[in-house]
């Protein structure tokens, strides 16, 4: 008597629409020379609000990312947008227990589609600043 074939498990790359629970802002960063100092003035332009799944990555993934010289601290999944690239930043605003806002800014390090289907984008990001 042959054993039945095991049913395939859930796809590890599958994204459920309900997991896109965070409202985030995708923006471009524009830099110009600061006339008053040797640094740059940075302005945030071209903003768009989207829904996202924001997950910190594990330490082994972090160390593997360090080996290729691009620090990655979070993985962000959004619906497909063909114009997002590594020149963009992601902002997430959450509430602290005292009801004040906490703003996190993520630098996009890598952009890739999930399963090549152009339904979702996976953004490997670095947490740049938390205020």
GROMACS elastic network, one bead per residue, 0.5 to 0.9 nm:
[ bonds ]
;  ai    aj funct       b0    kb
    2     5     6  0.89419   500
    3     6     6  0.87046   500
    4     7     6  0.88032   500
    5     8     6  0.89143   500
    6     9     6  0.86801   500
    8    11     6  0.82962   500
    9    12     6  0.85177   500
   10    13     6  0.86449   500
   10    14     6  0.75897   500
   11    14     6  0.51988   500
   11    15     6  0.88361   500
   12    15     6  0.85479   500
   13   114     6  0.67352   500
   13   115     6  0.72503   500
   14   114     6  0.81116   500
   14   115     6  0.85927   500
   15    18     6  0.84919   500
   15    19     6  0.71162   500
   15    20     6  0.85157   500
   15    77     6  0.82325   500
   15   114     6  0.86954   500
   15   120     6  0.77920   500
   16    19     6  0.54446   500
   16    20     6  0.74825   500
   17    20     6  0.56807   500
   17    21     6  0.84444   500
   17    79     6  0.88639   500
   18    21     6  0.64751   500
   19    22     6  0.84714   500
   19    52     6  0.75980   500
   19    53     6  0.57731   500
   20    23     6  0.81288   500
   20    51     6  0.53768   500
   20    54     6  0.80428   500
   20    77     6  0.74447   500
   20    78     6  0.70678   500
   20    79     6  0.86704   500
   21    51     6  0.62927   500
   21    52     6  0.59926   500
   21    53     6  0.59957   500
   21    54     6  0.84201   500
   22    50     6  0.83262   500
   22    51     6  0.55191   500
   22    52     6  0.50946   500
   22    53     6  0.60924   500
   22    54     6  0.70955   500
   22    92     6  0.75960   500
   22    93     6  0.88903   500
   22    94     6  0.89869   500
   23    49     6  0.67425   500
   23    50     6  0.58456   500
   23    52     6  0.62454   500
   23    53     6  0.88378   500
   23    91     6  0.89455   500
   23    92     6  0.68760   500
   23    93     6  0.79995   500
   24    48     6  0.83542   500
   24    49     6  0.56694   500
   24    50     6  0.56019   500
   24    51     6  0.61025   500
   24    52     6  0.65216   500
   24    90     6  0.65610   500
   24    91     6  0.55593   500
   24    93     6  0.73847   500
   25    47     6  0.63111   500
   25    48     6  0.54728   500
   25    50     6  0.62709   500
   25    51     6  0.85950   500
   25    89     6  0.81761   500
   25    90     6  0.55947   500
   25    91     6  0.50647   500
   25    92     6  0.66763   500
   25    93     6  0.89990   500
   26    46     6  0.80859   500
   26    47     6  0.56092   500
   26    48     6  0.52855   500
   26    49     6  0.63153   500
   26    50     6  0.74258   500
   26    84     6  0.83186   500
   26    88     6  0.66230   500
   26    89     6  0.58627   500
   26    91     6  0.66092   500
   27    44     6  0.63775   500
   27    45     6  0.59488   500
   27    46     6  0.54724   500
   27    48     6  0.65225   500
   27    49     6  0.88300   500
   27    87     6  0.88124   500
   27    88     6  0.55639   500
   27    89     6  0.54298   500
   27    90     6  0.64357   500
   27    91     6  0.79334   500
   28    43     6  0.84957   500
   28    44     6  0.58801   500
   28    45     6  0.53154   500
   28    46     6  0.58574   500
   28    47     6  0.70574   500
   28    87     6  0.63726   500
   28    89     6  0.61914   500
   28    90     6  0.88779   500
   29    42     6  0.67362   500
   29    43     6  0.59365   500
   29    45     6  0.62097   500
   29    46     6  0.85265   500
   29    87     6  0.70065   500
   29    88     6  0.65034   500
   29    89     6  0.70645   500
   30    41     6  0.82661   500
   30    42     6  0.57408   500
   30    43     6  0.52613   500
   30    44     6  0.62358   500
   30    45     6  0.69133   500
   31    34     6  0.89787   500
   31    40     6  0.61149   500
   31    41     6  0.55941   500
   31    43     6  0.64201   500
   31    44     6  0.88576   500
   32    39     6  0.87937   500
   32    40     6  0.55012   500
   32    41     6  0.52949   500
   32    42     6  0.66319   500
   32    43     6  0.84407   500
   33    36     6  0.89114   500
   33    37     6  0.83710   500
   33    38     6  0.75333   500
   33    39     6  0.64045   500
   33    41     6  0.60379   500
   33    42     6  0.88473   500
   34    37     6  0.55542   500
   34    38     6  0.64793   500
   34    39     6  0.56467   500
   34    41     6  0.52674   500
   34    42     6  0.89745   500
   35    38     6  0.75242   500
   35    39     6  0.84663   500
   35    40     6  0.85528   500
   35    41     6  0.88466   500
   36    39     6  0.84299   500
   37    40     6  0.78832   500
   44    47     6  0.77317   500
   44    89     6  0.89072   500
   50    78     6  0.73134   500
   50    79     6  0.80336   500
   51    77     6  0.86786   500
   51    78     6  0.63430   500
   51    79     6  0.76526   500
   52    76     6  0.64615   500
   52    77     6  0.54739   500
   52    79     6  0.76524   500
   53    75     6  0.80021   500
   53    76     6  0.54868   500
   53    77     6  0.50915   500
   53    78     6  0.67342   500
   54    74     6  0.67998   500
   54    75     6  0.59905   500
   54    77     6  0.67185   500
   55    73     6  0.87232   500
   55    74     6  0.54996   500
   55    75     6  0.52864   500
   55    76     6  0.63428   500
   55    77     6  0.86705   500
   56    73     6  0.59126   500
   56    75     6  0.62177   500
   56    76     6  0.86546   500
   57    60     6  0.83736   500
   57    61     6  0.64249   500
   57    62     6  0.67294   500
   57    72     6  0.78693   500
   57    73     6  0.57754   500
   57    74     6  0.52716   500
   57    75     6  0.64113   500
   58    61     6  0.54435   500
   58    62     6  0.63057   500
   58    63     6  0.89060   500
   58    73     6  0.82291   500
   58    74     6  0.88735   500
   59    63     6  0.62098   500
   59    64     6  0.86076   500
   59    73     6  0.87664   500
   60    63     6  0.51657   500
   60    64     6  0.62043   500
   60    65     6  0.85945   500
   61    64     6  0.50663   500
   61    65     6  0.61569   500
   61    66     6  0.86267   500
   61    72     6  0.81448   500
   61    73     6  0.86637   500
   62    65     6  0.51232   500
   62    66     6  0.62698   500
   62    67     6  0.88794   500
   62    71     6  0.69587   500
   62    72     6  0.59205   500
   62    73     6  0.63541   500
   62    74     6  0.89596   500
   63    67     6  0.64395   500
   63    71     6  0.83481   500
   63    72     6  0.88087   500
   64    67     6  0.52143   500
   64    68     6  0.70893   500
   65    68     6  0.54715   500
   65    69     6  0.66218   500
   65    70     6  0.57979   500
   65    71     6  0.57300   500
   65    72     6  0.60532   500
   65    73     6  0.89459   500
   66    70     6  0.56664   500
   66    71     6  0.53129   500
   66    72     6  0.75826   500
   67    70     6  0.76906   500
   67    71     6  0.87454   500
   68    71     6  0.82754   500
   70   109     6  0.68418   500
   70   110     6  0.88772   500
   70   126     6  0.84927   500
   71   109     6  0.78164   500
   71   125     6  0.78463   500
   71   126     6  0.60441   500
   72    75     6  0.78547   500
   72   108     6  0.87761   500
   72   109     6  0.71227   500
   72   110     6  0.88853   500
   72   124     6  0.59986   500
   72   125     6  0.51949   500
   72   127     6  0.77582   500
   73   106     6  0.89622   500
   73   124     6  0.76453   500
   73   125     6  0.60920   500
   73   127     6  0.60643   500
   74   106     6  0.82056   500
   74   123     6  0.83064   500
   74   124     6  0.61716   500
   74   125     6  0.52396   500
   74   126     6  0.61602   500
   74   127     6  0.69716   500
   75   122     6  0.68242   500
   75   123     6  0.57739   500
   75   125     6  0.60417   500
   75   126     6  0.86810   500
   76   121     6  0.81441   500
   76   122     6  0.58317   500
   76   123     6  0.50143   500
   76   124     6  0.64649   500
   76   125     6  0.71584   500
   77   114     6  0.89719   500
   77   120     6  0.66920   500
   77   121     6  0.55783   500
   77   123     6  0.61491   500
   77   124     6  0.88261   500
   78    81     6  0.80924   500
   78   119     6  0.87976   500
   78   120     6  0.56587   500
   78   121     6  0.53806   500
   78   122     6  0.67746   500
   78   123     6  0.80256   500
   79   118     6  0.84641   500
   79   119     6  0.59901   500
   79   121     6  0.60233   500
   79   122     6  0.89309   500
   80    84     6  0.89216   500
   80   113     6  0.76183   500
   80   118     6  0.57119   500
   80   121     6  0.52488   500
   80   122     6  0.89647   500
   81    84     6  0.61263   500
   81   118     6  0.82916   500
   81   119     6  0.86123   500
   81   120     6  0.79908   500
   81   121     6  0.73005   500
   82    85     6  0.84633   500
   82   118     6  0.84485   500
   82   121     6  0.88951   500
   84    87     6  0.78820   500
   84    88     6  0.66616   500
   84   111     6  0.75460   500
   84   121     6  0.89035   500
   85    88     6  0.60113   500
   85   108     6  0.72437   500
   85   109     6  0.83685   500
   85   110     6  0.75139   500
   85   111     6  0.61990   500
   85   123     6  0.88410   500
   86    89     6  0.78993   500
   86   107     6  0.75929   500
   86   109     6  0.55490   500
   86   110     6  0.63221   500
   86   111     6  0.71061   500
   86   123     6  0.89995   500
   87   107     6  0.81470   500
   87   108     6  0.70758   500
   87   109     6  0.86341   500
   88   106     6  0.88874   500
   88   107     6  0.68860   500
   88   108     6  0.60750   500
   89   105     6  0.67666   500
   89   106     6  0.56026   500
   89   108     6  0.58335   500
   89   125     6  0.87362   500
   90   104     6  0.80876   500
   90   105     6  0.57406   500
   90   107     6  0.66223   500
   90   108     6  0.73224   500
   90   125     6  0.85717   500
   91   103     6  0.68143   500
   91   104     6  0.56333   500
   91   106     6  0.63919   500
   92   102     6  0.81520   500
   92   103     6  0.57782   500
   92   104     6  0.52593   500
   92   105     6  0.67481   500
   92   106     6  0.83608   500
   93   101     6  0.63610   500
   93   102     6  0.55907   500
   93   104     6  0.64465   500
   94   100     6  0.84636   500
   94   101     6  0.57571   500
   94   102     6  0.52495   500
   94   103     6  0.66137   500
   94   104     6  0.83284   500
   95    98     6  0.77799   500
   95    99     6  0.54230   500
   95   100     6  0.57226   500
   95   102     6  0.59457   500
   95   103     6  0.88449   500
   96    99     6  0.51848   500
   96   100     6  0.54485   500
   96   101     6  0.61611   500
   96   102     6  0.64302   500
   97   100     6  0.74755   500
   98   101     6  0.88404   500
  101   131     6  0.83275   500
  102   130     6  0.69170   500
  102   131     6  0.56092   500
  103   129     6  0.80200   500
  103   130     6  0.57080   500
  103   131     6  0.52978   500
  104   127     6  0.71244   500
  104   128     6  0.75972   500
  104   129     6  0.57478   500
  104   131     6  0.65739   500
  105   126     6  0.84882   500
  105   127     6  0.60940   500
  105   128     6  0.55469   500
  105   129     6  0.52114   500
  105   130     6  0.64867   500
  105   131     6  0.87607   500
  106   125     6  0.57813   500
  106   126     6  0.53452   500
  106   128     6  0.53175   500
  106   129     6  0.72092   500
  107   124     6  0.86278   500
  107   125     6  0.53800   500
  107   126     6  0.51838   500
  107   127     6  0.65032   500
  107   128     6  0.61736   500
  108   111     6  0.74324   500
  108   123     6  0.63565   500
  108   124     6  0.61613   500
  108   126     6  0.66261   500
  109   123     6  0.72422   500
  109   124     6  0.55517   500
  109   125     6  0.51855   500
  109   126     6  0.68814   500
  110   122     6  0.80640   500
  110   123     6  0.56834   500
  110   124     6  0.50272   500
  110   125     6  0.70065   500
  111   121     6  0.67939   500
  111   122     6  0.58873   500
  111   124     6  0.65533   500
  111   125     6  0.89580   500
  112   116     6  0.82344   500
  112   120     6  0.86858   500
  112   121     6  0.56974   500
  112   122     6  0.53232   500
  112   123     6  0.66372   500
  112   124     6  0.85490   500
  113   116     6  0.52767   500
  113   117     6  0.69139   500
  113   118     6  0.59623   500
  113   119     6  0.75135   500
  113   120     6  0.59295   500
  113   122     6  0.59466   500
  113   123     6  0.87359   500
  114   117     6  0.65948   500
  114   118     6  0.72285   500
  114   119     6  0.73984   500
  114   120     6  0.57767   500
  114   121     6  0.59675   500
  114   122     6  0.64014   500
  115   118     6  0.79747   500
  115   119     6  0.87298   500
  115   120     6  0.86296   500
  116   119     6  0.81769   500
  116   120     6  0.87962   500
  117   120     6  0.76117   500
  118   121     6  0.73665   500
  125   128     6  0.88069   500
  127   130     6  0.76329   500
